Structures are given as structure tokens and as C-alpha cells.
Amino acid sequence: MEATGVSLGKAALGGALGYATSKAVEEIALQLGVERDVNFIRDELQMMQSFLMTADEEQSQNKVLATWVNQIGALAYKVEDSLMDFGLHSEKKPFWGCIPRNPGDRRRIAKEVKQLRAEVEDVSNRNLRYRLIKESSASKPTVAEEQASIAAAAMFGINEARFATLEHEKSSEVDLHQLITRNDVNLRVIAMWGTSSDLG
């Protein structure tokens, strides 16, 4: 029975990943400005799929793992259904491309993608919470738990790198007014880079 849950979870993730990696979804995400969220969902689903592949032999001994596997399967079906729904809305081609003409539809789709991302993060974090509880019982971690730990460490490292980059960018900003009004007798050149198309 539990092996069936893993098989169904794998199948659901396979379908969701297949659709999440399609060019249609990439194009819709790009045009709606949610490509980062869709990429995160796709990457997280790939990690969950890898986790399920190693969880087959360990699941019969761990009911928490069985519950988490079922949650992954349900989430994968929801992601796949939502991505297909977005695809259906984009097939109703408006005059100028595949972005839904109605701003309400665009906002609804973007909101649903953000909500899906939050749900994927919740399922991933739920595994981490319960893994930590199990480790406190001084039992040997399983292969699947070690893999989840590595994934969590990688995500933490990515977030730390983003934070460090933002801090560096803030500290390296220079006030243009200070550069111009500085009382320095040496000659200097001040170069500026702008994002506007106005060159004048």
C-alpha cells in the first residue's frame, strides 16, 4: 500500500515536471513576470522526485515519511493542474500574443503561481521540521534524510549568498552629489550608467 503511494507520487511528479519544463510554461512565466517562481517550483519538484526515488526502501519503516510522500503527490497533481490551466488560458490567444488580455486573469495567474511556490516551500520545510525531530532521538539518519539535509543546506547557502550580494551592493553605492561637490584638487572622471533610453 505504501509502495503504491511512492509510485503515485513519482508518477505525479513526473507529469508535473514534464509540464513545468515545457516551453509553453516558460513563455507564459516570462510574459507574466513569474519565471523565478516557476523555476523555483520546478527545481524543488526535481529535488522531491530524487528524494522519492531513494525513499522506496525506507518508507515502510517510517509513517512520517509515508505521509510526506502523499503530500508530495497531492502537491505535484496540484502544480500540474495549475500549469495546465495557465496553458489553457494562454491558448485563448488575444490579439498581441499569448498573455491573457484581461488584467484580472494575469493577476490571478501570477497570484496562483506565488501561492504554488509557497505551498512547495511549506511541503519542503515540513520535511525538514520532522527530520529534525527524528534526529533528536539519536537514530541513524537514512539516505533520504541525508539527501534532504543536503538540499536544505544548499538552499540556505543560496539565501546567504543572495543576502551577502545585496549587502555588498548597498555598501558599494556612491552618492553622485558627494562625488561632484567633493573638495578634491586632483582631476577625476565620473562615469554614469543609466537604464533609460534617453541619452541626453
Secondary structure, 3 states (H helix, E strand, C coil): CHHHHHHHHHHHHHHHHHHHCCHHHHHHHHHHCCHHHHHHHHHHHHHHHHHHHHHCCCHHHCHHHHHHHHHHHHHHHHHHHHHHHHHHHHHCCCCCCCCCCCHHHHHHHHHHHHHHHHHHHHHHHHHHHHHHHHHCCCCCCCHHHHHHHHHHHHHHHHHHHHHHHHHHHHHHCCCHHHHHHCCCCCCCCCCCCCCCCCCC
